Amino acid sequence: EKALQLFSLMHRSNVELDTITVSAAISACEKGSGWEQALQLVLLMAQIKVEANMITCSAAISACQKAAEWERALQLLDTMARSKVESNTITFNAVISACESGGEWEKACALLNVMSSSEVESNTITFNAIISACEKAGEWEHSLLLFGIMGESQVEPDTIIFSAAVSACERGADGHSALRIFRIVASSNWKQLGTASSML
């Protein structure tokens, strides 16, 4: 809130504001869990004709993600696309995590497709959030399919992802797939995940 007040004071005092200044203010809002203030600053940027960039928008999206405001996060991502502002892995991961927090597993999965078509690289954090979203929703088959896609994409899993995948098998009463995953973990040959889709 103090960052927003300072921003308004600088604007009223005719102090020159630029992308760096506003980005710093939005980052302060993000760290203070001020997602509403972060969005206000993004809107103010358009009004005073200060150009938004990837850092600015990503910070605002991150603020929304921390508050589980998945709809706002998606809106910001859409605004970035329409404004030709580049998105990166961090940006998408924040939106996907927001969808996970909101129980929107289908939207989280759809964002993975958007990343692929936009040639944005996915990573362990990406799959962690999406598989977790599917597992929480009881979509165990989707979790296993994502597990397979992860192997094909050569993205190395972590303990959290393995646990989520096994938990998904438990929900689906699929002991065969759970055993297969345990064997992959034991052998440390995570590249075998590329054949995980054949487990279904």
Residue, then its C-alpha position, 0 to 999 in steps of 0.5 A: e500500500k505504501a508503494l502505491q501511495l508513493f507512486s501516486l505522490m510521484h505522479r502528482s508531483n510531476v516526477e518522471l515515472d518509467t517502466i523501471t520505477v513502476s516495476a519496482a512498485i509492483s514488485a513491492c506490492e507482490k512481496g506484500s501480497g498486495w495483488e489488488q494494488a499491483l493490478q491498479l498500478v498496471l492500469l495506471m501505467a496505461q493511463i500515464k503511457v508508461e510501457a509495461n514489460m515482461i518483468t512488470c506483468s510477471a510481478a503482477i501475475s505473481a501477486c495474483q498467484k499468491a492470492a489464488e486469483w487465477e482469473r486475474a492472472l489469466q486476464l493479465l496473461d491475455t493482456m500481455a499477449r494482446s499487447k505483444v509483451e513477451s511471456n517466459t517460463i516464470t510468467f506461465n508458471a505463476v499463472i499455472s500455479a494460480c490455476e492450481s490453487g484455484g482448482e482449475w486443472e483444465k486451465a492449467c493443462a491448457l496453459l501447457n499447450v499454450m506454452s508449447s505453441s508459443e515455444v516457451e520452455s516448460n520445466t519441473i515447476t511447470f509440471n509440478a503445478i499441473i500434475s498437482a492440480c490434476e491429482k487434487a481434482g482426482e484426474w489421475e489419468h491426466s496426471l499419468l499422461l502428463f508424467g509421460i509428456m514430462g519424460e518426452s520433454q526431457v524435463e527431470p522430475d523431483t520428489i514432489i512430482f513423483s509423489a503426486a503421480v503415485s498419489a494419482c495412481e492411488r486415487g485411481a486404484d492403479g497399482h500397476s502404474a504406481l509400481r512402474i513409477f516406483r521402479i523408475v525412481a529406484s533405478s534413477n532412470w527418469k528418462q523412462l517417463g517417456t513411455a509412461s503414457s503406455m501405462l494407461 
